[in-house]
């Protein structure tokens, strides 16, 4: 792709600058910042700043960072706050219930300020992705396999038990998440391929793997794995069936958002009673069917305000730093670097969860007596490090590194399909939602190591040959 003038990237920051200028008009600033993410998505996909890759049709390259990663990461970060805002001005769904918030003007200003930070982060993320988005990728390897469907099934079937086994061995546990992640993605793509090719045996095997992953997601106690299971299948079926499957999966995802809060809430309430995971799952499913519509709506609204959106926690961090707690500067990055060292090499290595939760307690987000884990989002850690500048640098780096890894995966595995859709999506799912610095850096580092191990194995087996 031809180079573009650097000043074009300034277009991405217009919503942030406008929101900053009118910040004292809190409601207007919030709307400008919130709607500004739609504008950034438009710039991303219109080619105004940089043309989209033309080596594949759009539906055939959705796993590249500019598409799915941006949609999930920025969409979750920027758009979900609307429910918190609507609740703050006195609405529940479309019904006005009255404003019961004390010091509401202070709250509105805090919401607007955090949304302004969100749109800055979104702009910087896209800036980073576009700056490294150079296609087509230089072809260094060719992929040789009699059947892509069989190869994917083989990867999924082999990696799943190895991943679980590695999770039980301290020295190898670093690779457990990566292997189970790639098994899940490879199995889901294999199911899509089997459906297209109408291979009955492959459909049964891949369907069993997908069902197993879905059942495991249901007993995870978290909403994201369940949604990702369904979302990924829809994304991989999209090139096969086209736009006609969009309404079907849209309805399924909306239904999940409606019932998952009750399911997850009941699952977590029962988790302390010593029940088996399957019993927890079954009782939680029963709770969904036995709860009336009013209770489901109340559970869902509570979920949309405080768990689907993370702006309530972000406000607490912004209110405490730097007013009461100074910026952490490079401290969090140093902690993240130490998280990479395996525990068997450093038996005295601090527990990462405890390191992360320390700043949660410092900001008063949750109490020390609480059993809830409330790890700060990636943008929060950027803010806690250097404020607004930290958000710009951190999110730019996030986008640029993610895009660099995606291109590297395509080079190492000979194609977009194996490199990006399988390897990048399977090993680097943490980039879709982000995480606190320590967990993110640890996961990305060991995922890169795993990527090169797969590359070595594929070359040794003759699956990859130099072009």
N, C-alpha and C positions, 0 to 999 in steps of 0.2 A: 504494500500500500504506500502511496505517496505521503510525504510528510505534510503536516498541517501547521498553520500559524499558531504559535502558543497562545496568542490573545483570544483565540476562539474558546479556549477552556474557561475564560472569565464568564462566559454566558451561563455556565453551570452555577455560578455563585450569586446570580441576580436575586433569587428568592431570599437567600440569607441576608444579603445587603439591604434589601427592602424591609425585611422583618426587623433588622437591627435599627434601621432609621426610625421606625414607628413603634419601637418596643414599648414605649409608655402607653400607647393605645393597645392594651393587651389583647383584646378580642381580635382586632384587625391584624395585629402582628401574628397571632396564632394562625388565623385563616390563611394569611399570605405564606407562612412557613409550611403549613400542612399541605396546602394546594401546590406549593412549590415543588414538591416531590413528583407530582404528576408532570410538571413542566420538565423536570430533569429526566424522567422516563421518556418523554417525547424527544428531547435532545439526544438521548441514548440511541433511540431506534429510528430516528428520522434521517440520520446521516448528516445533520447540520454541522456537527463538530468533526466527526470521523465516520466514513462509510462502514456499514456492517460487513463482515466477511462474506464474500461471494462464492467461496469454494463449495458451499452446500446451501440447499434450501433452508429457510428459517426453521421449519419444523424438524430438520435433520441436524441442527446444531444447538439445540436448546440447552445442552449441558455446559456450554461455554459460560464463563463468569458473567459476561454482559447480560445474559438472559436469566437462567434459573437462579444463580447465586444472587444477582442483584435483586430479582423479584422477591426472593425470600428474605434476604438480609435487610434490604432497604424497606421493603414493604412492611415487614414486621416492626422494624425500628421506627419508621416514620408515620405509618397510617393508623396503627392500632390505638394511638393516643386519643383519637376522636371520641371513643366511648367514655374515656375519663373526662374529657372536656364537656361532653353532653351531660354527663352526670353532674359535673361541677356547676353548670348553669341551671340545673334543676329538672332535668328530664330523665326518665327511665324508658328506654326505647323511644316511642313517639308521644309518650304521655308526660305532661308537665306535672311533677309531684311537689314542686316548691323547692326553693333553695334553702338548705339547712346548713350551709358551710359558713363557719365564722371566719372573719377577716377575708372575705371572698375576693376582694380586690388584690390582696397579696397573693392569693392562690392563683388567680387569673394571670398575674404577671409572671409567677413561677412557671406556669404551664407554657406561656408564650415563650419564655426564655429557653426552656428545655426543648421546645419544638424548633426554635431557631437553631439550637445546637444540633438537633437531629438533621435538619435540612442542610446544614453545613457539612455534617458527616456524610450525608448522601452525595452531595456534590463532590467532596474529596474522594470518596470511594469510586465514583464513576470516572473522575479525573485520573485516578491511578490505573483503573482498568484500561481506559482508552489510550493512555500513554504507552502501555506495553502491548497493545492489541495490534500485532503485525501478522497479517495473514496474506497469502497462504503460507503454511508452515513448511520449512525446508524438509524434504523427504529424505531421511537417512536410513530407514529400515522398511522392509516389506513384511507383511504378516502372511504366513502360510498355514492354512488349516483346511482340511476337507470339508468341515462343517462348523460355521461360526456358532450355531445353536448348540452343538455338542461340546464345543470348547467352553462356552459360557457355563453350561451345566456342569462340566468337569471342574471348572474353577470354583463354582459355588459349592459343589458337593465335597470337594477336597478341603477348601478353606474353612468351612463351617465347623467341623469337629476339631480341626487343628487350632482354630481360634479359641474355642471353648477350653481345649486342653492347655493352651498357653496361658489362659487366664488363671489357671490353678498353679502355675509355676512362677515364682517371684521373678526370676531372672529373665523370663520371656513374656511376662504380662504386658510389656510395652507394646507388643505386636497383636495382642488379643483383639482390641477394638478395631484395628486396621483390617485384620483378616475377616472378622465377622461382618464388617462394613462392606468389604468387597464381595463377600459371599452373598450378601443381601442384594446388592446392586446387580451382580452378574446373574443371579437367579431370577430377578425381576425382568431383566432384559431377555433372558432365555425364555421366560414365559411369553413375552410379547412376540419373540421370534417364532416360538412353537405355534402360537395362535395363527400367525401369518402363514406359516408353512404347513399348518394343519397336520403336524406330527403328533399322533396320539400319545405315544410313549413319552415324548418330551413334554407335552402338555401336562400329563399326569405327574411326572417328576418335578417339573418346574412349579406346577400348581401346589404340590405338596410342600415344596420349599417355601413358596410365598405364604401359604397358610400357616406354616410353622413360624415364619418371621412375624406374621400378624399376631399370632397367639402370644409370642414372646413380647411383642410390643404392648399387648393388652395387660401383661403382668409386670411391666416396667414401672408403673406408677406415674408415668409422664405422658402428656398428650402428644408431644412432637413425633415420637416414633410411629404412632398409629397414623397420624396425618401423612407422614412422609411415605409410609407403605403405600397408601392409596394414591398420593400425588405422583410418586415415581411411576407406578403402573400406568397412570393416565398419560404422563409425559412420553413414555416409551411406546404407548399404543397410538399416540397422536400421528406420527408419520405413516402409520398403517391405515388408520380409519379417517384421518383428517379431522376437520372441525366438527363433524357430527357427534364425536364423543365428548366434546367440551360440555354441552348441557348435562350429560349423564354424570360426569365426574364432578361438575359444579354442584349438582344437587346432593351427591354423596358427601362432598366436603362440607357443605352447609349443614347437612343433617348431623355430621360428626361434631361440628362446632356447637350444635344445639344440645347434644346428649353427652358429650365428653366431660363437661364440667361436673355433672352429677356422678358419672361413672368414676372419674379420677378422685373426686372428693370422697366418695364412699369407699373406694379402694384404699385411700390413705388413712381414713378413719379406722378401717378394719385391720390395717397392717400391723398394729401393735398387739393384736390378739393371738398371735402365734399360729394363725391359719396357714395352710399350704397356699402357694401362689394360685393354683387352679381354683381352690375354694374362694379365694379373694376375688378372682376374676368372675366366677359364676355368680357370687352374691352381689357383686357390683353391677353386673348385667341385669340381674333381677331387680335391683334398686331403680335402674333406669325405666324398666317397664312398669314398675309399681308406683312410680312417682307421677302425680298429676301434672297437667300442663302448666299450672300456675307456679308450682315449685320448680319445675324445669326452667321456666323463664327467669325466676329469681336467681337460681343457681347460675344460669348462663350469664345474666347481667353482672353478677358479682365477679364471675370469671373474666368477662370482657373488660371490666374496669381495672381490676387489680392483678390479674395473672396473665391475660392475653397481652395487655399493655404493661410496660415496665416504667411508665413515666412517673408513677407515684414514688417509686424508689429513686429514680433519677433526681426528682425534686429534692428529696432528702439529702442526697449527696451534694447537690449544688448549693443548698442552704447551709451545709456544714463546712464546705471547702470553697474558698480559702478562709471564710469568716472565722471559723473555730479550729479547723484542722488545716495545716499548711499543705500545699501541693506536695505530692510524693516525689516529684521530679523523676530521676532515673531509678528510684528504689524498686518500683514494680517490675521494671525491665530486668534488673539484676536478679530479682526473685524468679522471674520467668526463665532466665538463662540457667539458673541452678536446678530448675525443675526438670531439665533435660537429662541430668545425670541419673543413671539407674540406681536404685536403692542398694542392689547387691555390691555396687562399687563404693557406695557411700551409706553405710548402715545408719549413720546418724542424721541422714537427710530429713529436714523438717517435713511434716505432713502438709501436702499442698492445700488440702481443704482448710486446715487451720490457718495457713498463711493468708489465704484469700478472705476467710471469714473475719480476720482481725480488722480489716478496713470496713467491713460491714458493721461490726459492733462499734467501731469508732464513730461512724456516721449516725448511729442510732437507728439504722434501718430495721433491725430486729434485735431483740434482747439476747443476752448470753444464755438465758435459761430456755430460750426457744429451741425446738428441735428442727426448725425449718432451715434448709439451706437456701440462702438468698445471694448467690454469687453475682457480683456486678457484671453487667454487660460489657462488651468490648469498648463501646463508646464511653461508658462511665469510667473505665480505667484510663482511657485517653484523657478525659477531662480531669480526673484526679491527679494525673501526672503533671500536666502543664496548662490546664484550662482550655480556652478556645484554640490556642496554638497547638496544644496536644491533640485535640480532635482533628484538626486539619492534617497534621503530620501523620497521626496514627491511622486515620481512615484512608489517606492517600497511599500509605505503605501497604495497608491491607489489600486494597484493590490491585496495586501493582504487583505484589508478591503472588496473589492468587492467580492473576493473569499469566505471570511468568511461569508458575508451576503448571498451569493448564497447557501452555505451549510446549514446555519441556516434556510433558507426558505424551503429547501428540508426536513429538520428534522421536522419543524413545520407543514408542509402540507402533509407529508406522502409519497412523491414521487418526482422524478425529474419533472414529467409533471406539477403537480399543483404547486409545490414549486418554480421551476426554470423557466419553460416555461411560466407560467401564472403570479405568484406573483412577482418573481424577475424581469422578463422582463417588467411587467406592471408598477411596482412601481419605478424601479430604472433605467429608460431609460436615465436619465441624465448621468449615468456612461458610456454610449456608446460613448459620445462625450466629456464629461467633461464640465467644466465651470470655471469661476473664483471662488476663495475660498469661498466667502460669499454665492453665489448662490448654490454652490455644497453642502457645509456643511448643509445649511438650508434644502435643498431638501432631502438629504440622511437621516438626522435626522428624519424629519417628515414622510419620507417613511418607516423607521424602526418602528415608532409608529403606522403607518397605517397597517403595516404587522401584528403586534401583535393584533390590533383590529380585523382584518379579521380572525386571528387564533381563537380569543375568540368567534366571531360570528359563525364560522364554528363548533366549539365544542358545542356551545349552541344549534345549529340546528341539531346536530347529524351527520353532514357531516364528521366530524373528530372524531375518537375514539382512545383511547390509545391502542397501539399494545399489 
